[in-house]
Amino acid sequence: MTYKRKTSYWQQDIRKREYGQALLKGILIIGIISYLFYGNLIYTILFSPYLIKYIKSWEKEIIKKKKQRFRMQFKEAIQSLSAALNVGYAVENAIGEVIKDLRQLYKEEEIILREFTYMARQIQMNVNVETALQEFAGRTGEEDVKTFAAVFGLAKRSGGDVIDIIRNTVRQMSAKIEVEREIKTLISAKQLEFRMMTMIPLAMMAYLKIGFPEFLQVLYGTATGVAVMSICLIIYVISYEMGKRMVEIEVYLCR
């Protein structure tokens, strides 16, 4: 079975090693479910198409985490840019100072460092800062970057206070990140509770299967048993998906 993935900006940042680990985890989950619900690992093959859904769900989750990390990095980069402008650097030279600061914090493969390095090269090739920022925003698709690029370009064209605009942008991003952090703290207990609740049915089945195998034996190997366990599995999956959606909260900052 092959899984053909789309090639978006954020998906391209996911390494093959990460995909391999996710695939192994998905196979392990299917194997455990097959063993507990049907008593036979052969059902792993039957449920193998679920790997596609699992990889897509995993991909969505890891991209979400990468975006959250990127927003924090972008805020730090803009703070560094503001500091460089405050001491008298031109915008073009300030980006070079930002790169120096970022290299002290992150590895070369980090998106934020790659993007600012690329912008610096564009500027060296006589691409203006406004165009470089707009292309940066277009590649990432992040609202924070788009807003900053648009406001920065407007300020440059109208002769506005670029430093003050950068400060306001940093304040807005900091407020959004702080709200996200507070909400995450509030729901972290519920998320932990949800994870524990999803594990309890599987743990109980594992306990019965290992400690008292005769209790579940009547459900394995017969058409009636397979039907009953399939219904239980469907109820479990539906409950899991509903619970997962209930503990996921997105934060949007009005601008």
KELOKE-87697 format. One record per residue (C-alpha): residue number from 1; residue in one letter; chain; x, y negated, z. Coordinates in steps of 0.001 Angstrom, whole numbers, plus 500000, padded with zeros to 6 digits. Layout:
BEGIN
(NUM "A" "A" (X Y Z))
...
END
This chain:
BEGIN
(1 "M" "A" (500000 500000 500000))
(2 "T" "A" (501351 496561 499107))
(3 "Y" "A" (500351 493200 500449))
(4 "K" "A" (500659 490286 498041))
(5 "R" "A" (501080 487061 499980))
(6 "K" "A" (500447 483574 498769))
(7 "T" "A" (503384 481222 498578))
(8 "S" "A" (502397 478086 500450))
(9 "Y" "A" (504917 475729 502056))
(10 "W" "A" (504484 477232 505523))
(11 "Q" "A" (504325 480838 504346))
(12 "Q" "A" (507657 480442 502600))
(13 "D" "A" (509198 479605 505971))
(14 "I" "A" (508230 483020 507379))
(15 "R" "A" (511185 485394 507149))
(16 "K" "A" (510980 488931 505771))
(17 "R" "A" (512157 490216 509144))
(18 "E" "A" (509113 488616 510776))
(19 "Y" "A" (506810 490239 508229))
(20 "G" "A" (508478 493583 508883))
(21 "Q" "A" (507951 493286 512631))
(22 "A" "A" (504299 492319 512122))
(23 "L" "A" (503781 495295 509795))
(24 "L" "A" (505255 497712 512345))
(25 "K" "A" (503083 496206 515083))
(26 "G" "A" (499996 496567 512888))
(27 "I" "A" (500806 500229 512181))
(28 "L" "A" (501306 500829 515904))
(29 "I" "A" (497932 499265 516735))
(30 "I" "A" (496169 501375 514105))
(31 "G" "A" (497949 504481 515366))
(32 "I" "A" (496876 503849 518967))
(33 "I" "A" (493264 503213 517945))
(34 "S" "A" (493207 506335 515765))
(35 "Y" "A" (494606 508442 518591))
(36 "L" "A" (492290 507089 521278))
(37 "F" "A" (489047 506913 519303))
(38 "Y" "A" (489445 509967 517088))
(39 "G" "A" (492162 512066 518724))
(40 "N" "A" (494063 512374 515454))
(41 "L" "A" (496763 510175 513946))
(42 "I" "A" (495601 511137 510457))
(43 "Y" "A" (492981 508390 510787))
(44 "T" "A" (495864 505911 510633))
(45 "I" "A" (495836 506455 506866))
(46 "L" "A" (492086 505866 506724))
(47 "F" "A" (492428 502569 508585))
(48 "S" "A" (495531 501441 506688))
(49 "P" "A" (493586 498787 504690))
(50 "Y" "A" (493124 497009 508033))
(51 "L" "A" (496822 496124 507777))
(52 "I" "A" (495946 493525 505144))
(53 "K" "A" (493524 491779 507495))
(54 "Y" "A" (495969 492090 510376))
(55 "I" "A" (498858 490572 508389))
(56 "K" "A" (496641 487720 507219))
(57 "S" "A" (495499 487048 510787))
(58 "W" "A" (499083 487252 512063))
(59 "E" "A" (500248 484975 509258))
(60 "K" "A" (497605 482394 510168))
(61 "E" "A" (498649 482495 513822))
(62 "I" "A" (502388 482163 513166))
(63 "I" "A" (501791 479296 510724))
(64 "K" "A" (499739 477561 513417))
(65 "K" "A" (502647 477929 515850))
(66 "K" "A" (505129 476666 513272))
(67 "K" "A" (502953 473617 512635))
(68 "Q" "A" (502695 472880 516355))
(69 "R" "A" (506467 473134 516678))
(70 "F" "A" (506920 470948 513603))
(71 "R" "A" (504662 468218 515012))
(72 "M" "A" (506793 468063 518136))
(73 "Q" "A" (509963 467946 516034))
(74 "F" "A" (508530 465234 513788))
(75 "K" "A" (507669 463116 516808))
(76 "E" "A" (511261 463433 518050))
(77 "A" "A" (512579 462581 514583))
(78 "I" "A" (510438 459423 514418))
(79 "Q" "A" (511579 458440 517904))
(80 "S" "A" (515177 458807 516737))
(81 "L" "A" (514376 456767 513630))
(82 "S" "A" (512856 454017 515774))
(83 "A" "A" (515952 453949 518006))
(84 "A" "A" (518253 453683 514981))
(85 "L" "A" (516214 450805 513530))
(86 "N" "A" (516265 449018 516895))
(87 "V" "A" (520048 448862 516892))
(88 "G" "A" (520104 447311 513430))
(89 "Y" "A" (520371 450193 510950))
(90 "A" "A" (518604 449860 507626))
(91 "V" "A" (515926 452488 507024))
(92 "E" "A" (518115 454319 504516))
(93 "N" "A" (521025 454546 506974))
(94 "A" "A" (518727 455257 509927))
(95 "I" "A" (517649 458535 508313))
(96 "G" "A" (521279 459638 508366))
(97 "E" "A" (521392 458900 512112))
(98 "V" "A" (518216 460917 512593))
(99 "I" "A" (519896 463903 510931))
(100 "K" "A" (522820 463657 513354))
(101 "D" "A" (520423 463682 516313))
(102 "L" "A" (518394 466574 514915))
(103 "R" "A" (521518 468695 514410))
(104 "Q" "A" (522200 468430 518123))
(105 "L" "A" (518739 469805 518887))
(106 "Y" "A" (517932 472307 516145))
(107 "K" "A" (519480 474863 513844))
(108 "E" "A" (520006 474122 510167))
(109 "E" "A" (517121 476378 509108))
(110 "E" "A" (514535 474330 511017))
(111 "I" "A" (512009 472672 508704))
(112 "I" "A" (512397 469186 510169))
(113 "L" "A" (516163 469206 509653))
(114 "R" "A" (515882 470591 506144))
(115 "E" "A" (513346 467950 505178))
(116 "F" "A" (515289 464979 506549))
(117 "T" "A" (518483 466270 504927))
(118 "Y" "A" (516630 466529 501630))
(119 "M" "A" (515278 462989 502040))
(120 "A" "A" (518799 461711 502676))
(121 "R" "A" (519961 463334 499430))
(122 "Q" "A" (517040 461802 497552))
(123 "I" "A" (517951 458360 498881))
(124 "Q" "A" (521571 458895 497767))
(125 "M" "A" (520150 459555 494277))
(126 "N" "A" (518399 456138 494371))
(127 "V" "A" (514952 457458 495320))
(128 "N" "A" (513289 454847 497535))
(129 "V" "A" (512350 455757 501098))
(130 "E" "A" (508612 455345 500491))
(131 "T" "A" (508627 457875 497643))
(132 "A" "A" (510753 460313 499643))
(133 "L" "A" (508343 460112 502577))
(134 "Q" "A" (505312 460609 500349))
(135 "E" "A" (506890 463711 498809))
(136 "F" "A" (507737 464951 502311))
(137 "A" "A" (504093 464494 503334))
(138 "G" "A" (502904 466244 500182))
(139 "R" "A" (505089 469282 500797))
(140 "T" "A" (504112 469808 504435))
(141 "G" "A" (500478 468734 504131))
(142 "E" "A" (500588 467624 507776))
(143 "E" "A" (498252 464770 508698))
(144 "D" "A" (500825 463110 510967))
(145 "V" "A" (503368 462912 508154))
(146 "K" "A" (500766 461742 505622))
(147 "T" "A" (499584 458970 507946))
(148 "F" "A" (503104 457845 508740))
(149 "A" "A" (504125 457809 505068))
(150 "A" "A" (501025 455844 504050))
(151 "V" "A" (501344 453263 506834))
(152 "F" "A" (505109 452971 506336))
(153 "G" "A" (504656 452344 502615))
(154 "L" "A" (501963 449732 503247))
(155 "A" "A" (504179 447955 505793))
(156 "K" "A" (507142 447922 503419))
(157 "R" "A" (505091 446466 500602))
(158 "S" "A" (503386 443852 502776))
(159 "G" "A" (506450 442909 504803))
(160 "G" "A" (505039 444235 508095))
(161 "D" "A" (506964 445147 511228))
(162 "V" "A" (508235 448618 510404))
(163 "I" "A" (509698 449189 513882))
(164 "D" "A" (506392 448358 515582))
(165 "I" "A" (504532 450650 513183))
(166 "I" "A" (506888 453509 514006))
(167 "R" "A" (506349 452909 517728))
(168 "N" "A" (502569 453037 517273))
(169 "T" "A" (502896 456265 515284))
(170 "V" "A" (504985 457845 518022))
(171 "R" "A" (502406 456805 520630))
(172 "Q" "A" (499571 458355 518620))
(173 "M" "A" (501460 461610 518073))
(174 "S" "A" (502453 461736 521743))
(175 "A" "A" (498814 461261 522754))
(176 "K" "A" (497684 464069 520469))
(177 "I" "A" (500391 466431 521689))
(178 "E" "A" (499538 465611 525308))
(179 "V" "A" (495837 466338 524706))
(180 "E" "A" (496745 469646 523050))
(181 "R" "A" (498966 470525 526000))
(182 "E" "A" (496249 469719 528548))
(183 "I" "A" (493647 471756 526678))
(184 "K" "A" (496079 474656 526328))
(185 "T" "A" (496686 474556 530086))
(186 "L" "A" (492943 474547 530787))
(187 "I" "A" (492160 477505 528556))
(188 "S" "A" (495345 479519 529203))
(189 "A" "A" (493652 481334 532109))
(190 "K" "A" (490687 482230 529882))
(191 "Q" "A" (493034 483446 527163))
(192 "L" "A" (494863 485660 529641))
(193 "E" "A" (491530 486952 530911))
(194 "F" "A" (490452 487694 527339))
(195 "R" "A" (493649 489637 526628))
(196 "M" "A" (493224 491672 529813))
(197 "M" "A" (489583 492431 528987))
(198 "T" "A" (490490 493655 525513))
(199 "M" "A" (493070 496014 526993))
(200 "I" "A" (490801 497520 529688))
(201 "P" "A" (488681 499743 527341))
(202 "L" "A" (491813 501093 525635))
(203 "A" "A" (493556 501643 528978))
(204 "M" "A" (490545 503552 530318))
(205 "M" "A" (490425 505746 527228))
(206 "A" "A" (494157 506409 527442))
(207 "Y" "A" (493802 507341 531109))
(208 "L" "A" (490968 509771 530376))
(209 "K" "A" (492736 511265 527374))
(210 "I" "A" (495968 511875 529263))
(211 "G" "A" (494578 512704 532708))
(212 "F" "A" (491291 514408 531843))
(213 "P" "A" (491441 515374 528140))
(214 "E" "A" (488395 517665 528438))
(215 "F" "A" (486110 514645 529037))
(216 "L" "A" (486788 513239 525568))
(217 "Q" "A" (487359 516494 523734))
(218 "V" "A" (483661 516844 522927))
(219 "L" "A" (483841 513571 520964))
(220 "Y" "A" (486724 514696 518767))
(221 "G" "A" (486466 516900 515724))
(222 "T" "A" (482664 516839 515294))
(223 "A" "A" (480495 514696 513050))
(224 "T" "A" (478446 513480 516007))
(225 "G" "A" (481555 512614 517986))
(226 "V" "A" (483106 510725 515063))
(227 "A" "A" (479842 508786 514598))
(228 "V" "A" (479642 507860 518287))
(229 "M" "A" (483287 506798 518477))
(230 "S" "A" (482940 504820 515237))
(231 "I" "A" (480006 502884 516711))
(232 "C" "A" (482060 502216 519852))
(233 "L" "A" (484990 501039 517725))
(234 "I" "A" (482762 498690 515714))
(235 "I" "A" (481324 497189 518914))
(236 "Y" "A" (484851 496782 520289))
(237 "V" "A" (486133 495034 517139))
(238 "I" "A" (483122 492689 516957))
(239 "S" "A" (483517 491812 520646))
(240 "Y" "A" (487218 491176 520130))
(241 "E" "A" (486645 488852 517182))
(242 "M" "A" (483931 486926 519032))
(243 "G" "A" (486118 486535 522111))
(244 "K" "A" (489091 485448 520039))
(245 "R" "A" (487081 482666 518413))
(246 "M" "A" (485754 481483 521760))
(247 "V" "A" (489243 480890 523193))
(248 "E" "A" (490610 479153 520106))
(249 "I" "A" (490277 475362 520201))
(250 "E" "A" (491570 472942 517599))
(251 "V" "A" (492422 469354 518552))
(252 "Y" "A" (491806 466489 516171))
(253 "L" "A" (493001 462973 516946))
(254 "C" "A" (490862 460123 515651))
(255 "R" "A" (493048 457544 513978))
END
